[in-house]
Amino acid sequence: MSDSTDRITGHGGETHQRTDADHPVLTTNHGVPVSDNQNQLKAGQRGPVLLEDEVYREKINHFDHERIPERIVHARGTGAHGYFECTQSLSDITRADLFQKKGQRTDVFVRFSTVAGGAGSVDNPRDVRGFAVKFYTREGNWDLVGNNIPIFFIQDAIKFPDLIHAAKMEADRGYPQAATAHDTFWDFISLMPETTHMAMWIMSDRTLPRSFATMEGFGIHTFRFVNGEGKSTFVKFHWKPKAGLASTIWDETVKVAGADPDFQRRDLFERIGRGDFPEWELGVQLFDEEFANSQPYDVLDATKIIPEEVLPVRIVGKLVLDRYPDNFFAETEQVAFCPSHIVPGIDHSNDPLLQGRLFSYQDTQIKRLGTTNWHQLPINQAKGREGGCPYLNMQRDGHMQMQLPKGRANYEPNSLHLAGEIGGPREDPENGFKTFPSEEQGQKLRIRPESFADHYSQARLFWRSMDPAEQAHIASAFVFELSKVSLEHVRLATMANLRNVDEALAKRVADGLAMDLPDASPTSAPVIDMEPSPALRVVRGPLEKHTLEGRTVGILLADGSDAGDLQKLRDAVKKAGGRSITIAPKVGAVPLSDGTKLKADAQLFGQPSVTVDACAVLLAEEACAKLVKEGAAVQWVMDAFGHLKAIGHNPGAQALLDKAGVEPDDGVVELGAFVKAATKRYWDREPKVRTLA
Ligand code: HDD
C-alpha cells in the first residue's frame, strides 16, 4: 500500500488513494478504479458499444434513478442547519429537555417551503411558506412543522386532499403552477366558509415575504406542555424574526419571480455565507383550560388565533441558522418531518387537523424516501445524548437497512442476558414518553363541533386589524385573483362570503371587478366584532423594522460615476449593517471619475431593482444622458419608485429619475441622506403610483 502522502481526504473526512497532485481516484460504485471516464467501450474505434461496459452502464443506470418523488405539498423548499438556544427555562411548565436550562443549545435543521408549486417552481409566488423545524434533542427528535401563517384553511384533516387538489394545477390542463388565481381553488374556497379567515391571510402581504429571514413562523395548533409532575399547560408556538417582518409589493413579486426564480433560496444561502445568520425568537402563548373555555372561539380550531393582545407571547428561546447544507439532495430533499415526532414534555391536543396530520407524514415519507428505514438517513437520524446511542429498539430489516444489530434479541421480553448474550433495550417507565392522560368521552360520531361554527369573526378581526395600505393590498389581491376565475358564479359566491367579513371590503372587490354585490351568504354563527390586533400587521406593525441590517442596496452606476461618492456610499451602507451591490450596463470594467476601473457586481439587465431593498443612482451627466434612452435603466428606477423603495441620487442622475416619472417625496433623497432613508418603504407613495381596490 502506498504511504500516507498518496492518500487524500474526501468530502466526508474519509481518505482516498491519490491519483495526481489534487484528485482522488475515480471509482465505480463498487470501488473499482476507472481508467477512462470520457468514452464508452467500443468494438474498434468506430464500432458498436459493448454491453459489458460496466463503467458506462452503472453510471447511466444510477443517473436514471436519481430522482425521488417530490413532496406532494411543500415540494419546493430550502433548508439550513443551526441551533436553538433556550433563553428562559420552562422547567416548571415542561420537562422537555431543550427547555430546561437557559443557554442550553439544541441542534436543528429547518426547511422553508412554498405549498402549491412543484420542486422546480418559483421561490416567491403568492403562497404560504412552510416553516419546519427539526430539533435533535437529547430525548429524540421533535418536529415543529409549521407555516408562516398562524392558522390554516380547514378545520378537519379529512378535507386536506380536497384543498390541495383544488389549489394545485388543474387536473385537465396541468396549470397554473404555484398559483391560487384559478377556478378550482376559489370554487373550493367559496364553498368552504371555514377557509375565509385563511383566504384573508393568503391575500395579504403575509404570503409575499421578502426573505425567509423576514417572516414569522407559527406552530398553528394548540399543543400541550407537560411538566415533571404530569401537569399540562396548553401552548401555541411563534417564531419572531430578528430581521423584522418585510414583504414585497405584488408587482415586485411577479417581477422577482421572472428575474430570479431562486430568489429566496439564494438569499438564504448568501446570508449564511456572509455571516448574516437568519435568527428568530421562539415565543409561546401559555394558557389553561379555563382561559380556553373563556374565549369566543375553540382553541382546537386551527382556523382561529389567540390575539397577542389577549394573551401575550412570551419569548423563551432563539433559533439561529448558521450552516447551509453540504448537499441539497442529501439534506434538504431527504429531510423528513412528522408532527407526530414529539418528545417527553410535549404532547398533542385534540385539534382534528393536528390529529389527522399525525398519520399522514410518516406515511408519505415511506412513499417519498422508499423505505421504512428513512430515519437512518443522516439528516433524519436522532442524535441522542452525548455519545449515547441515538435510538435502540427491536425493529429490524426493511429496505436499505444500514444498522448492524448484534445478537439474537429482536424481540422483547427475552431472557438472553441471563445466558450472557445481548438482551437488548427495555422500556423506561420512569423517563420514557408518556401521553398526557386527558379525560375523553362521548359517542363515536363524524361531526363538526358547534364551537367551530364561526367562520367570519376572525376574518373580520384580521381585516380590521390591517393598516390601510395592507387593506388596499388585500382588496386588490382579491380583485386580481377573482379576475382570473372564469366561473362567474364562483366570483359571486366568494363575494357573498366577503360580505360577512366586512361590507366595505366586499364593495371594494365588487367595484374592482365591475360586478354587482350578491346577497351575503348565510352564516352558521353570529359574526362578532373582536378588538383589532395590531400585532397582525406587516405594514407599520410592531415587527416592521426600519433598518439596513441584512438588507441589500443596489447602486446603479456607469462610465464616469464619481469614485469618491461611490466609496463613501458603500462605506455608509456597510456601517449601517447593509450590503451594497454595484450594478452597471457592463460588468467587466466601469471607468470611474478618478480613472480607476470598477468590476461591477452585476449587470443592469440581470439585476433589476426588484432584487434589492433600496436603490442609489450615481451617474455622470454624460452617462445619464445615454441611460435615459436605455429601457432597462428607466425601468430600474421606475420599479424602485413604484415599489415604494428609497431612491438616493446625485445631481447627475436627475434626468433618469425624471424620465422614470420619479416624484419628490421623503424617500427620494440626495446621497448624503440616503442610508437613513433606505431603512424602510414609503407606503404613503403608493396611491400615487398605482390604482388599488
Ligand atoms: Fe402538511 C408537508 C405544514 C396541514 C400532510 N406540511 C408539510 C410541510 C410543512 C407542512 C411545512 C413540509 C415539510 C418539509 O419541509 O418537508 N401542513 C403544514 C401545516 C399544516 C399542514 C402548518 C396545518 C396546520 N399537512 C397538513 C394536513 C395534512 C398534511 C392537514 C394531511 C392530513 N404535509 C402533509 C404531507 C406532507 C406535508 C402530505 C407532504 C410532504 C411531507 O408531508 O413530508 O404529509
Residues whose N, C-alpha, C, O or C-beta is under 5 A from the ligand:
A	BS01	HDD	R71 I72 V73 H74 G77 R111 S113 G130 F131 A132 V145 G146 N147 F152 A157 F160 I220 V335 F337 L353 G356 R357 S360 Y361 T364
